[in-house]
């Protein structure tokens, strides 16, 4: 901060910059600088002395201080130079004058002074040499004399190898390879390549080609099958020879074989040797070259016929793979050849309509091959061929075998084990085309034996508690009595749970029920009744009686289980076991209890009673006696004893059985008995009942006739009174009024109410009067009998609305039984 003292005079503040510190100069290096620290923009010069130079990429010798107080990078550094060896200027030259050696990374080009000179073998012409710290002393090779490369015409019927330069260097070779069906004229007749070299003797002259290729019959040998050899003398027509007049002579000899054949060129001869042994083949060809007959004889030794094919044997299989072993012919000679040479086996088979060819290369006697991606339970035809090196016969005839895959693997999700005490039943879904199943059981890695069940189920006994067993199972099919197995399924099978401890449960009995309760884990059960043992485990409770056992489940989360409606006066053995899926573990005996006495009949079914069958419906028991047996009981209406084939008992709220039709009778004992019929003198007979029904029928008939007569008489009298009254009122007032002198009339249904015209007229006339209209001391009574309740609706919809009239009843309503209008 500053304060201006004079208002009109400006203050100039100069910027502050870092200074650069000049480093100490290395040996043989001089820094031309007058001070140790330089300001921005100030420079100094770097100069190398002695045999040092700045690298070729560091040409700047002047260094300037930068604003941040540093010098630019890279900082000039003097380094050692490279010395070039002396050279013969007459034959070798470089492209620049070098004074004091080459600076680091500086390069020169080395060339020869004449066109017929080249740098020696191992160097290219021209050659670039660069100075590096690793090559401070540079050697420059001297150029040498070369040879002219032969022209293609110098080597007829041959092909010359290529040369990297325009001329051949000293000791550099060039090869001439005879064309097909040509050979150099040598003893064996099979030499096709000659090498020619540039030497100092040749100087600057051309390399001389002094050997030439002549036509010959090429021996072609290949296997025509096992123990067979196919030979062919192949000759092509050319300008200097003709195959038309040329014969090819074959002579094949072996330890136990000799044969001579003469064929035209390119015609094969097949020799069946009949055994595997080395042969000697001589091929003689006579041809005319340049007007001269030239005979070339080719002799080939150790020619082998086709080898015998290997024998394929199926070793193992799964559901989708087959492993086969390829076994050679036991011939000792072939064993040696196979052992010492790479052998290729060719295997052919068809999978899902696609032909598969696989090659196996093995350097030992036998070979193993796994065929994969096959279909389960399928037969495959396998063709196997051995291919040895050509010099040992090549390829033999294929051999065929049929291999078989095993069935599919047992479905893991279908495999289910059920534990019943120490017995375990294992089940699974059947596998297609499986004839049997191989099942192996292991305990702690030790085998307990194998079994071959035909069905998809197996049972084991004597399983140990708290022990896990390993089960291995695979499906098997039989083909020509040979087994073929599918993939193995491994499954852990737990043994049965141990028997529960007896002190973990209590058993109590009440009437016809038994209760099993979990015991609290606390010694004082009264204080912590909710702390029960094994509360999260299902248990099976067994109640055994008279050779029969009933099973009930004490479910997890439930502290007790009550089994009701057991047989009375019966002893039950109570056992318990831990539930495991659909089975259970080892049982523990809890207690023996006895149900209540059957004679008490405290709403408990006596299941052991044999005289009758019964059906229990909640609180009702229907007792049905068997044929010719009856239940003797008191008739609730007459109070007398009677025999009935069945009756129904009901359990009342006092836990007592009573008759359904007489709840006052407590039933303590009931049984079906067989008795002879006894005639009661006080009980009416069939004749008495017949007379009784006849008398009653006649009385009813007479009453009906009497009612009809009364109704007819009253109807006529009422109609006459009404007509007379109506005529009188009409003559007096001119208007008819209702007849109030008639007797009350009863209507029993809708139709009867409206069947008389005067009834309708009466109601129509009244519908026009006020509610308070009275008809003097007379009243019209209308009794409405019980009907389909449609009468009220009909009246309202037609002529009669009860709301318009004073009924004369205390509550001013119309009853469904009777109404006074």
C-alpha positions in Angstrom: 0.0 0.0 0.0 1.1 3.5 -0.6 -0.2 7.0 0.0 0.0 9.7 -2.6 1.7 12.8 -1.0 1.4 15.1 -4.0 -2.0 14.9 -5.7 -0.8 15.8 -9.2 2.4 13.7 -9.3 2.0 10.0 -10.4 3.9 7.2 -8.6 5.6 4.6 -10.9 5.8 1.0 -9.4 8.2 -1.3 -11.1 7.2 -5.0 -11.6 9.2 -7.6 -9.6 10.5 -10.7 -11.5 12.4 -13.8 -10.3 16.1 -14.1 -11.3 17.7 -17.1 -12.9 20.6 -18.8 -11.2 23.4 -19.8 -13.5 24.4 -23.4 -12.8 28.0 -24.5 -12.4 29.6 -25.5 -15.7 30.6 -29.2 -16.1 34.1 -30.2 -17.2 35.0 -29.3 -20.7 32.1 -26.8 -20.8 32.4 -23.0 -20.5 29.6 -20.6 -19.6 30.3 -17.0 -20.8 28.5 -15.0 -18.1 29.5 -12.1 -15.9 27.2 -12.8 -12.9 25.6 -15.6 -11.0 22.0 -14.4 -11.4 20.4 -13.1 -14.5 17.3 -11.0 -14.9 14.5 -11.9 -17.3 15.7 -11.6 -20.9 19.4 -11.7 -20.0 21.5 -14.4 -21.8 24.8 -16.2 -21.6 26.7 -18.5 -24.0 27.5 -22.2 -23.6 30.8 -23.4 -25.3 32.1 -27.0 -25.5 35.9 -27.7 -25.3 38.1 -30.7 -25.9 36.4 -33.7 -27.8 32.9 -32.7 -26.7 30.2 -31.3 -28.9 26.6 -30.4 -28.4 24.2 -33.1 -29.7 23.0 -32.6 -33.2 19.5 -31.6 -31.9 20.8 -28.9 -29.6 22.2 -26.2 -31.9 21.3 -23.3 -29.7 24.4 -22.2 -27.6 22.8 -19.0 -26.2 20.6 -19.5 -23.1 18.0 -16.8 -22.0 16.5 -16.3 -18.5 12.7 -16.8 -18.5 10.1 -14.9 -16.5 9.6 -17.7 -14.0 13.3 -17.7 -13.0 14.3 -20.8 -15.0 16.3 -21.5 -18.2 14.6 -23.3 -21.2 14.8 -27.1 -21.5 16.6 -29.0 -22.6 19.6 -27.2 -21.2 22.6 -27.3 -23.6 24.9 -30.2 -22.5 28.2 -31.1 -24.1 28.6 -34.8 -24.9 31.4 -37.0 -26.3 31.8 -37.4 -30.1 32.1 -40.6 -32.1 35.3 -41.4 -34.0 35.1 -42.9 -37.5 37.7 -45.6 -38.5 40.0 -45.0 -41.4 38.6 -45.9 -44.8 40.0 -46.6 -48.2 38.8 -43.6 -50.2 39.4 -45.5 -53.4 36.6 -48.0 -52.8 34.6 -46.6 -49.8 33.3 -43.1 -49.2 31.0 -41.1 -46.8 28.7 -38.3 -47.7 30.2 -35.5 -45.4 33.5 -34.3 -44.0 33.7 -35.0 -40.3 36.0 -32.8 -38.2 36.6 -33.7 -34.6 34.2 -36.7 -34.7 30.4 -37.1 -35.1 28.2 -35.3 -32.6 25.7 -37.4 -30.7 22.8 -38.4 -33.0 24.7 -37.2 -36.1 24.6 -39.7 -39.0 26.6 -40.3 -42.2 26.0 -42.4 -45.3 28.6 -45.0 -46.4 28.7 -46.0 -50.1 31.1 -47.6 -52.6 33.0 -45.7 -55.2 32.2 -48.1 -58.1 29.1 -49.9 -59.3 30.7 -53.3 -59.2 31.5 -52.9 -55.6 29.3 -53.6 -52.6 29.7 -53.6 -48.9 30.4 -57.2 -47.6 27.9 -59.8 -46.5 25.9 -58.6 -43.5 25.8 -54.9 -44.7 23.5 -53.1 -47.0 24.6 -50.7 -49.6 24.3 -47.7 -49.0 24.7 -47.9 -45.2 23.6 -45.3 -42.6 25.8 -44.9 -39.5 24.6 -42.9 -36.5 26.6 -41.7 -33.5 25.3 -43.0 -30.1 26.7 -43.3 -26.6 27.0 -47.0 -27.2 28.9 -46.7 -30.5 31.6 -44.1 -29.9 34.1 -45.9 -32.1 32.4 -46.5 -35.5 33.8 -49.1 -37.9 33.2 -48.5 -41.6 33.5 -51.8 -43.7 35.4 -51.7 -46.9 33.6 -52.3 -50.2 34.4 -55.6 -52.1 34.3 -56.9 -55.6 31.0 -58.6 -56.8 29.7 -61.0 -59.4 27.1 -60.5 -62.0 23.8 -62.4 -61.3 23.1 -65.2 -63.8 20.2 -64.7 -66.2 17.3 -67.1 -66.2 18.4 -68.3 -69.7 21.7 -69.5 -68.1 19.7 -72.1 -66.1 17.2 -73.9 -68.5 14.4 -75.9 -67.0 15.2 -74.3 -63.6 14.3 -71.4 -61.3 17.0 -69.2 -59.8 16.7 -67.9 -56.3 16.4 -64.1 -55.8 19.3 -61.8 -54.8 18.9 -58.7 -52.6 21.2 -56.5 -54.6 21.8 -55.8 -58.3 25.0 -58.0 -58.0 26.1 -60.9 -55.9 28.5 -60.4 -53.1 31.5 -62.5 -52.4 30.6 -65.9 -51.0 26.9 -65.2 -51.7 25.1 -68.3 -53.0 22.4 -68.6 -55.6 20.3 -71.8 -56.2 18.8 -73.3 -59.3 15.9 -75.6 -58.7 14.7 -77.9 -61.5 11.2 -77.6 -62.8 8.7 -80.4 -62.2 9.7 -83.7 -63.8 13.2 -82.4 -64.3 16.3 -83.5 -62.3 20.1 -83.0 -62.4 21.9 -85.9 -64.0 23.2 -87.6 -60.9 23.3 -91.2 -59.7 20.1 -91.1 -57.7 18.3 -89.1 -60.3 16.4 -87.2 -57.6 18.7 -84.1 -57.2 16.6 -81.1 -58.2 18.5 -78.2 -56.5 22.1 -77.0 -57.2 23.9 -74.1 -55.5 26.3 -71.7 -57.3 28.5 -69.1 -55.4 30.2 -65.8 -56.2 33.9 -66.2 -55.5 37.1 -64.1 -55.8 38.1 -66.3 -58.7 35.2 -65.1 -60.7 36.1 -61.5 -60.0 33.7 -59.2 -61.7 32.4 -61.8 -64.1 29.1 -63.7 -64.1 28.5 -66.7 -61.9 28.8 -69.8 -64.1 25.9 -72.3 -64.2 27.6 -75.5 -65.3 24.9 -78.2 -64.4 21.6 -78.6 -66.2 18.2 -80.2 -65.5 17.0 -83.2 -67.5 13.5 -84.7 -67.7 12.8 -87.8 -65.5 9.8 -89.9 -64.3 8.8 -88.6 -60.9 7.8 -91.4 -58.5 4.5 -90.8 -56.8 3.8 -93.1 -53.9 0.7 -93.0 -51.8 -1.4 -95.4 -49.8 -4.1 -97.1 -51.8 -5.4 -98.8 -48.6 -4.1 -101.0 -45.9 -1.0 -102.9 -47.1 -1.4 -101.4 -50.6 1.0 -99.1 -52.5 0.1 -97.0 -55.4 3.0 -96.0 -57.7 3.0 -93.6 -60.6 5.8 -92.4 -63.0 4.6 -89.0 -63.9 6.0 -87.2 -66.9 4.8 -84.1 -68.7 5.1 -83.5 -72.4 7.7 -80.9 -73.3 9.4 -79.4 -76.4 12.5 -81.5 -75.9 10.8 -84.8 -75.1 7.6 -86.8 -75.6 5.9 -89.2 -73.2 4.4 -91.1 -76.1 7.5 -93.1 -76.7 8.7 -93.3 -73.1 8.1 -96.2 -70.8 8.4 -96.2 -67.1 9.8 -99.4 -65.5 8.9 -100.2 -61.9 10.7 -102.8 -59.8 9.4 -103.3 -56.3 11.3 -105.5 -53.8 11.0 -106.3 -50.1 11.9 -108.9 -47.6 9.0 -111.1 -48.7 7.9 -109.4 -51.9 9.2 -108.7 -55.5 7.4 -107.4 -58.5 8.2 -105.8 -61.8 5.8 -103.6 -63.8 6.1 -101.5 -67.0 3.7 -98.7 -67.5 3.2 -95.8 -69.7 3.9 -92.4 -68.0 1.2 -91.2 -65.7 -0.4 -94.7 -65.4 -0.5 -95.9 -61.8 0.3 -99.4 -60.7 -1.2 -100.7 -57.4 0.8 -103.2 -55.4 -0.9 -105.3 -52.7 2.0 -106.2 -50.5 -0.2 -108.0 -48.0 1.8 -106.9 -45.0 3.4 -103.8 -43.5 7.1 -103.7 -44.3 9.5 -101.3 -46.0 10.0 -101.7 -49.8 12.6 -100.7 -52.4 11.2 -99.1 -55.6 13.3 -98.5 -58.7 11.9 -96.3 -61.4 13.8 -96.1 -64.8 13.0 -93.5 -67.4 14.5 -93.2 -71.0 13.9 -89.9 -72.8 15.3 -87.9 -75.6 16.8 -84.5 -74.7 18.6 -82.4 -77.3 18.7 -85.3 -79.7 20.3 -87.6 -77.2 18.9 -90.5 -75.2 19.2 -89.9 -71.5 18.3 -92.6 -69.0 17.6 -91.5 -65.4 17.1 -94.2 -62.8 15.5 -93.3 -59.5 15.8 -95.7 -56.6 13.7 -95.1 -53.6 14.3 -97.1 -50.4 12.0 -97.8 -47.4 8.8 -97.2 -49.2 5.9 -98.3 -47.0 2.5 -99.6 -48.0 -0.6 -98.1 -46.3 -0.6 -98.8 -42.6 -3.3 -100.8 -40.9 -6.1 -98.7 -39.4 -6.3 -98.5 -35.6 -8.8 -100.4 -33.7 -11.2 -98.0 -31.9 -12.5 -99.1 -28.5 -15.2 -97.3 -26.5 -13.7 -96.6 -23.1 -16.2 -94.4 -21.3 -19.4 -92.5 -22.1 -21.8 -89.9 -20.6 -25.1 -88.6 -21.8 -23.4 -86.4 -24.5 -19.9 -87.7 -24.8 -18.0 -90.9 -25.8 -14.3 -91.5 -25.1 -12.7 -93.9 -27.5 -9.2 -95.4 -27.4 -7.4 -95.9 -30.7 -5.1 -98.9 -30.6 -2.5 -99.7 -33.3 -1.9 -103.0 -35.0 0.3 -105.1 -32.8 3.0 -105.1 -35.5 6.3 -104.3 -33.9 7.5 -102.3 -36.9 4.4 -100.1 -36.8 4.8 -99.6 -33.0 8.3 -98.3 -33.6 7.2 -96.0 -36.3 4.3 -94.6 -34.3 6.5 -94.3 -31.2 9.1 -92.3 -33.0 7.0 -90.1 -35.3 4.0 -87.8 -35.1 0.9 -89.8 -36.0 -2.4 -88.3 -37.1 -5.7 -90.1 -36.5 -8.7 -89.1 -38.5 -12.1 -89.7 -37.0 -15.4 -89.3 -38.9 -18.9 -89.5 -37.6 -22.3 -87.8 -38.1 -24.1 -85.6 -35.4 -27.6 -84.4 -36.1 -27.1 -84.9 -39.9 -23.8 -83.0 -40.0 -20.6 -85.0 -40.8 -17.8 -84.2 -38.4 -14.1 -84.9 -39.2 -11.5 -84.5 -36.5 -7.8 -85.0 -36.6 -5.7 -86.1 -33.6 -1.9 -85.8 -33.5 -0.2 -88.1 -31.1 3.4 -89.0 -30.6 2.8 -92.2 -28.6 1.4 -95.6 -29.4 -2.3 -95.2 -28.4 -4.6 -92.2 -28.5 -7.7 -91.2 -26.5 -10.4 -89.0 -28.0 -13.6 -87.7 -26.5 -16.5 -87.1 -28.9 -18.6 -84.3 -27.5 -22.0 -82.6 -28.2 -23.7 -85.9 -28.9 -27.3 -86.8 -28.2 -28.3 -88.9 -25.2 -29.1 -92.6 -25.8 -28.0 -92.6 -29.4 -25.8 -94.9 -31.5 -23.0 -93.4 -33.7 -21.0 -95.1 -36.4 -17.3 -94.0 -36.1 -14.8 -94.3 -38.9 -11.1 -94.2 -37.7 -8.1 -93.9 -39.9 -4.4 -93.7 -39.0 -2.2 -91.3 -41.0 1.5 -91.8 -40.5 4.1 -89.6 -42.3 4.2 -90.2 -46.1 7.5 -91.9 -45.9 5.9 -94.6 -43.7 2.9 -95.2 -45.9 0.6 -92.3 -45.4 -3.0 -93.2 -44.9 -4.6 -96.6 -44.5 -8.1 -97.9 -44.9 -10.8 -96.6 -42.4 -12.1 -99.0 -39.7 -15.7 -98.7 -38.4 -17.1 -99.2 -35.0 -20.5 -98.3 -33.4 -20.4 -96.3 -30.1 -23.2 -95.6 -27.7 -24.0 -92.6 -25.5 -25.7 -93.1 -22.2 -29.2 -91.9 -21.3 -29.9 -88.3 -20.1 -28.9 -87.3 -16.6 -31.5 -87.8 -13.9 -33.4 -84.6 -13.4 -32.1 -83.0 -10.2 -35.3 -81.1 -9.4 -37.3 -84.3 -9.6 -35.2 -86.2 -7.1 -37.0 -86.4 -3.8 -36.1 -88.2 -0.6 -38.6 -89.1 2.1 -37.4 -90.1 5.6 -39.5 -92.5 7.6 -37.6 -93.0 10.9 -34.3 -94.7 9.9 -35.6 -95.6 6.4 -35.2 -93.3 3.4 -37.1 -93.6 0.1 -35.5 -91.8 -2.9 -37.6 -91.2 -6.0 -37.0 -89.4 -9.3 -38.6 -89.0 -12.7 -37.9 -91.8 -15.1 -35.3 -91.1 -17.8 -36.1 -91.8 -21.5 -34.6 -95.1 -22.8 -33.2 -96.0 -19.5 -33.3 -99.7 -18.6 -31.9 -99.4 -15.1 -30.3 -96.9 -12.8 -27.0 -97.3 -11.0 -27.3 -95.9 -7.5 -24.3 -95.6 -5.2 -24.4 -94.5 -1.6 -21.6 -93.1 0.4 -21.1 -92.3 4.1 -18.2 -90.0 5.0 -16.6 -90.9 1.6 -16.9 -94.7 2.2 -19.0 -96.6 -0.3 -22.0 -98.5 1.1 -22.5 -100.4 -2.2 -24.2 -100.0 -5.5 -27.6 -101.1 -6.7 -29.3 -101.3 -10.1 -33.0 -100.8 -9.6 -35.2 -100.9 -12.7 -37.8 -98.5 -11.3 -37.1 -94.8 -10.6 -37.1 -95.4 -6.9 -34.9 -97.0 -4.2 -35.2 -97.5 -0.5 -32.6 -97.6 2.2 -32.8 -98.7 5.9 -30.7 -98.2 8.9 -29.8 -94.6 8.2 -28.1 -93.0 11.0 -29.4 -89.8 12.7 -27.7 -86.5 12.2 -25.6 -88.0 9.3 -25.5 -86.8 5.8 -25.1 -89.4 3.0 -23.9 -88.8 -0.5 -26.0 -90.4 -3.3 -24.7 -90.8 -6.8 -27.2 -91.9 -9.5 -27.0 -92.3 -13.3 -29.3 -93.8 -15.8 -28.2 -96.9 -17.8 -29.3 -98.5 -21.0 -28.3 -101.9 -22.2 -27.3 -102.7 -25.8 -26.4 -106.3 -26.6 -26.1 -106.9 -22.9 -23.5 -104.2 -22.5 -24.3 -101.3 -20.1 -23.9 -97.6 -21.2 -24.3 -94.9 -18.5 -25.4 -91.3 -18.6 -24.1 -88.4 -16.5 -23.8 -88.8 -12.8 -26.1 -86.8 -10.5 -24.7 -86.3 -7.0 -27.1 -85.4 -4.2 -26.7 -85.0 -0.5 -29.3 -87.1 1.4 -29.6 -86.2 5.1 -30.2 -88.9 7.6 -33.3 -88.9 9.9 -33.4 -86.4 12.7 -32.7 -87.8 16.1 -35.7 -88.8 18.4 -36.9 -85.7 20.4 -36.2 -85.7 24.1 -39.2 -86.9 26.2 -38.8 -84.0 28.6 -39.5 -81.5 25.8 -43.2 -82.5 25.7 -46.0 -83.3 28.0 -49.1 -85.5 27.4 -52.5 -85.0 29.0 -55.9 -86.6 28.5 -59.5 -85.3 28.9 -62.6 -87.3 27.9 -62.0 -88.5 24.4 -59.1 -86.1 23.7 -55.4 -86.2 24.1 -53.2 -83.1 24.2 -49.5 -82.9 23.5 -47.8 -79.7 24.6 -44.3 -78.3 24.1 -42.5 -77.9 27.4 -41.0 -74.5 28.3 -37.3 -74.2 28.2 -37.4 -72.4 31.5 -37.5 -74.7 34.5 -40.2 -72.6 36.1 -42.9 -73.1 33.4 -45.4 -71.0 35.3 -43.3 -67.9 34.8 -42.3 -68.2 31.2 -44.8 -70.3 29.4 -44.1 -68.7 26.1 -40.5 -69.8 26.0 -41.0 -73.3 24.5 -38.4 -75.6 23.1 -38.2 -76.2 19.4 -41.0 -73.8 18.7 -40.0 -73.4 15.1 -40.1 -77.1 14.2 -42.9 -79.3 12.9 -43.5 -82.5 14.8 -45.6 -85.6 14.0 -47.7 -87.0 16.9 -48.5 -90.7 16.7 -51.5 -92.1 18.6 -51.6 -95.9 18.5 -54.6 -98.0 19.5 -55.7 -101.5 18.7 -53.1 -102.0 16.0 -54.0 -98.7 14.3 -52.0 -95.5 14.4 -53.3 -92.0 13.8 -50.9 -89.2 12.8 -51.3 -85.5 13.6 -49.0 -82.5 13.0 -47.9 -80.2 15.8 -47.0 -77.2 13.5 -44.2 -74.7 14.1 -45.4 -71.8 16.1 -48.1 -73.8 17.9 -47.4 -74.8 21.5 -49.8 -77.6 21.7 -51.9 -80.1 19.7 -55.2 -81.7 20.9 -56.6 -84.8 19.2 -60.3 -85.2 19.8 -63.0 -87.9 19.3 -60.9 -90.8 20.2 -62.3 -94.1 21.2 -63.6 -94.2 24.7 -62.2 -96.6 27.3 -59.2 -97.1 25.1 -55.4 -97.1 25.8 -53.3 -95.0 23.4 -49.5 -95.0 23.1 -48.3 -91.4 22.3 -45.1 -91.0 20.3 -43.5 -88.0 18.6 -41.0 -87.4 15.8 -39.6 -84.4 14.0 -41.2 -83.8 10.7 -39.0 -83.8 7.6 -40.8 -82.9 4.4 -43.4 -85.6 3.8 -41.7 -87.9 6.3 -40.4 -87.9 9.8 -37.4 -88.8 11.9 -36.8 -91.2 14.8 -39.7 -91.5 17.2 -39.7 -90.9 20.9 -42.2 -92.5 23.3 -44.0 -89.9 25.3 -46.7 -91.7 27.4 -49.5 -94.2 27.4 -53.0 -92.7 28.2 -56.5 -94.0 28.5 -59.6 -92.1 27.3 -62.7 -91.7 29.4 -65.1 -94.6 30.1 -67.5 -95.1 27.3 -70.4 -95.6 29.7 -70.3 -92.0 30.8 -71.7 -90.9 27.4 -70.3 -87.4 27.9 -70.9 -86.4 24.3 -68.2 -88.9 23.2 -68.7 -91.4 20.4 -68.3 -95.0 21.4 -66.4 -96.1 18.4 -65.8 -99.6 19.7 -69.6 -100.4 19.9 -70.2 -103.0 17.3 -74.0 -103.3 17.3 -74.5 -100.2 15.2 -72.9 -97.8 12.7 -73.0 -94.1 13.4 -72.1 -90.8 11.7 -70.9 -87.8 13.7 -72.1 -84.4 12.6 -70.5 -81.8 14.8 -72.7 -82.0 17.9 -75.1 -84.6 16.6 -74.7 -88.4 16.5 -77.0 -90.5 14.3 -77.2 -94.0 15.6 -78.3 -96.6 13.0 -78.8 -100.2 14.1 -77.9 -103.1 12.0 -80.5 -105.4 10.5 -83.0 -107.0 13.0 -81.7 -104.9 15.9 -83.4 -101.9 17.5 -82.9 -99.2 20.0 -85.4 -99.2 22.8 -86.4 -95.8 24.1 -89.3 -93.9 25.5 -91.8 -92.2 23.1 -91.9 -88.5 24.0 -95.6 -88.3 23.1 -97.0 -91.4 24.7 -94.4 -91.9 27.4 -94.3 -95.6 26.5 -91.4 -97.8 25.4 -90.8 -98.2 21.7 -88.3 -99.8 19.4 -86.7 -97.7 16.6 -84.1 -98.7 14.0 -82.2 -95.4 14.4 -82.3 -92.2 16.4 -80.3 -89.0 16.6 -78.6 -87.7 19.7 -77.6 -84.1 20.3 -74.9 -82.7 22.6 -76.4 -80.0 24.9 -74.5 -77.1 26.5 -74.0 -79.2 29.6 -71.9 -81.6 27.6 -74.6 -84.3 27.8 -76.3 -86.3 25.1 -80.0 -85.9 24.7 -82.5 -87.1 22.1 -82.9 -84.7 19.3 -86.7 -84.9 19.5 -86.8 -84.9 23.3 -84.1 -82.8 24.8 -85.4 -83.5 28.3 -84.2 -87.1 28.2 -80.5 -87.5 29.1 -79.0 -90.5 27.3 -76.3 -92.2 29.4 -76.2 -95.5 27.6 -77.5 -96.6 24.2 -77.3 -99.9 22.4 -78.9 -101.8 19.7 -80.7 -105.0 20.9 -82.5 -107.8 19.2 -85.9 -108.7 20.8 -89.0 -110.6 19.8 -92.1 -108.6 19.0 -94.4 -108.3 22.1 -98.1 -107.4 21.6 -99.2 -104.6 24.0 -102.9 -105.1 25.0 -103.3 -101.4 25.5 -101.9 -100.5 22.1 -104.3 -100.3 19.2 -104.3 -103.0 16.6 -104.4 -102.6 12.8 -108.2 -103.3 12.8 -108.8 -100.6 15.4 -106.8 -98.1 13.2 -108.9 -99.1 10.1 -112.3 -98.5 11.9 -111.0 -95.2 13.3 -110.0 -93.9 9.9 -113.4 -94.9 8.3 -115.4 -93.1 11.0 -113.3 -90.0 10.7 -113.7 -89.9 7.0 -117.5 -90.2 7.1 -117.7 -87.3 9.7 -115.6 -85.0 7.6 -117.8 -85.7 4.5 -121.0 -84.8 6.4 -119.5 -81.6 7.7 -118.5 -80.5 4.2 -122.1 -81.2 2.9 -123.6 -79.1 5.7 -121.3 -76.2 5.1 -122.2 -76.1 1.4 -126.0 -76.1 2.2 -125.5 -73.2 4.6 -123.5 -71.1 2.2 -126.1 -71.5 -0.6 -129.0 -70.5 1.6 -127.3 -67.4 3.0 -126.2 -66.3 -0.4 -129.7 -66.3 -1.8 -131.1 -64.5 1.2 -128.4 -61.8 1.0 -129.0 -61.2 -2.7 -132.7 -60.8 -2.3 -132.4 -58.3 0.5 -129.9 -56.3 -1.4 -132.1 -56.1 -4.5 -135.1 -55.0 -2.5 -133.1 -52.3 -0.6 -131.6 -51.0 -3.7 -134.9 -50.7 -5.4 -136.4 -48.8 -2.4 -133.5 -46.3 -2.3 -133.7 -45.8 -6.0 -137.3 -44.9 -6.0 -137.0 -42.6 -3.0 -133.9 -40.5 -3.8 -133.2 -41.4 -7.3 -129.7 -42.5 -6.2 -128.8 -46.0 -5.1 -127.0 -46.2 -1.7 -125.3 -49.2 -0.2 -127.3 -51.8 1.6 -126.5 -51.6 5.3 -128.8 -54.4 6.4 -126.8 -57.3 5.0 -124.8 -59.6 7.1 -121.0 -59.4 7.3 -119.4 -61.4 4.5 -116.2 -63.3 4.7 -113.7 -63.3 1.8 -111.1 -66.0 1.7 -109.1 -64.9 -1.3 -108.7 -62.3 -3.9 -111.2 -63.7 -6.4 -113.9 -64.2 -3.7 -113.5 -60.5 -2.7 -114.3 -59.2 -6.1 -116.6 -61.9 -7.4 -119.9 -60.0 -6.7 -120.8 -57.0 -8.6 -122.4 -55.3 -5.5 -119.0 -55.5 -3.7 -117.4 -53.6 -6.5 -120.2 -51.0 -6.7 -120.0 -50.6 -3.0 -116.3 -49.9 -3.1 -116.6 -47.6 -6.1 -119.3 -45.6 -4.5 -117.3 -45.3 -1.2 -114.2 -44.1 -3.1 -116.0 -40.9 -3.8 -117.0 -40.2 -0.2 -115.0 -38.5 2.5 -112.9 -40.4 5.1 -115.4 -39.7 7.9 -118.5 -41.0 6.2 -120.5 -43.3 8.4 -123.2 -45.8 7.6 -125.2 -45.4 10.7 -125.1 -48.3 13.2 -124.3 -50.8 10.5 -120.7 -51.7 9.8 -119.1 -53.5 6.9 -116.9 -56.2 8.2 -114.2 -57.7 5.9 -112.2 -60.6 7.1 -109.0 -61.2 5.0 -107.8 -64.7 5.2 -104.1 -65.7 5.0 -103.2 -65.7 1.3 -100.3 -64.9 -0.9 -100.2 -61.3 0.5 -101.2 -60.2 -3.0 -104.7 -59.1 -1.7 -103.6 -55.8 -0.3 -101.7 -54.9 -3.5 -104.7 -55.9 -5.6 -107.1 -53.8 -3.5 -104.9 -50.8 -3.7 -104.4 -51.1 -7.4 -108.1 -51.6 -8.0 -110.7 -50.0 -5.8 -109.7 -50.3 -2.2 -107.1 -48.0 -0.5 -107.1 -48.5 3.3 -105.6 -45.1 3.8 -109.0 -43.5 2.8 -111.1 -45.1 5.4 -111.6 -45.1 9.1 -111.3 -48.7 10.1 -112.8 -48.4 13.5 -109.8 -50.3 15.0 -107.9 -48.8 17.9 -104.6 -48.4 16.0 -106.4 -47.5 12.7 -104.5 -50.2 10.8 -105.4 -53.1 8.6 -104.2 -56.4 9.9 -103.0 -59.2 7.6 -105.4 -61.5 9.6 -108.6 -59.4 9.8 -109.6 -55.8 9.4 -112.8 -53.9 10.3 -113.6 -51.3 7.7 
